[in-house]
């Protein structure tokens, strides 16, 4: 059994180190690369060891499922890691999981994101908690998980929603209120599945385990109405909790600034995290540090939202993810096809701006070295109404203010 005496680096350290390009703002390493401090084994007799930059779990014949679990518990978070597993072995990563009275010998229970080669990787299973959480009709077999290769996972758990991606492709978008009520937070666990007599030994390897705590983020859109926002535009709450901008008949062009969706509050240093889905050719923008909502173009900063999914060749600052009004384009075209959800994360501390688009860091720049050098360091957050026919949905709009 491994018991931790030290804890992972805090978000404060991560944000304080933001000026160094190699640091992902807000992410901390769950594995220190040296030993298993920070982890405790629960259940089973499978073994866990450190091998280079990886944690390696090895099966033990006759053992039930084994789990190497974080000593710290997490509720709302974003988790990324890479995993490689022997083809004959089923595995998984527990999230928001628990044991009775927090005793290591008691049965691990809670949501598990599947790791396997049977086409079910990335779906969510209730380990000792009711079986499959992803409904049968939503579990479509796929081949995103590659045999014998490192596979990248991204898991976002926020409220009653759990989203998963494998190798950049979304697998599951699950809302499960019952399990959220029973398991709102818990440890993260690396599973080594039990095996039949005479089988094995098999191995599963994890590396680059990183977590961004979302518990200190505040939802800017409540899913019901426009509380906290100002607009004259036709922003319509949807039954699925998203928000649709649907310009009215005759509302065309982008110079209708009062029709944009504007926060009532101003923000200085922050992380802004949101999702959106555009139609074919859809055009919008994410504004921040806007000193005057009547003149956001010259008194604020904009990151382009645009359907660039079919664009070939070099990107400009006016393509998806670009910093409008500068010579800073997105470093890579990460546009999803029309109708699919894109996720953008803006981290702005002082003059340092990073933009993540669909899991890829596409901008890492100093604003004071661009044409935005004279813009205010504090202002409103906004989303653009670009006029007909740009019907665009937004959801999961959340922000964390940084001191």
Secondary structure, DSSP 8 states (H G I E B T S, - for coil): ----SS----HHHHHHTTTSTT--TTEEESS-SSS-TTEEEESS--EEEEETTEEEEE--TT---EEEEESS-BSSEEEEEEEEE-TT--EEEEEEEB-GGG-TTS--BEEEEEE-SSS-TT-EEEETTTEESS-GGG------S-TTS-EEEEEEEETTEEEEEETTEEEEEEE-HHHHHH-SSBEEEEEE----TT----EEEEEEEEEEE-TT-EES--SSS-TTEE-SS-EEE-TTS-EEE---TT-BSS--GGGSEEEEEEESSEEEEEEEE--TT-EEEEEEEES-TT-HHHHSEEEEEE--TT--S---TTSTT-BTTTTB--SS-----TTS-EEEEEEEETTEEEEEETTEEEEEEEGGGSTTTTS-SSEEEEE---BTT--EEEEEEEEEE--
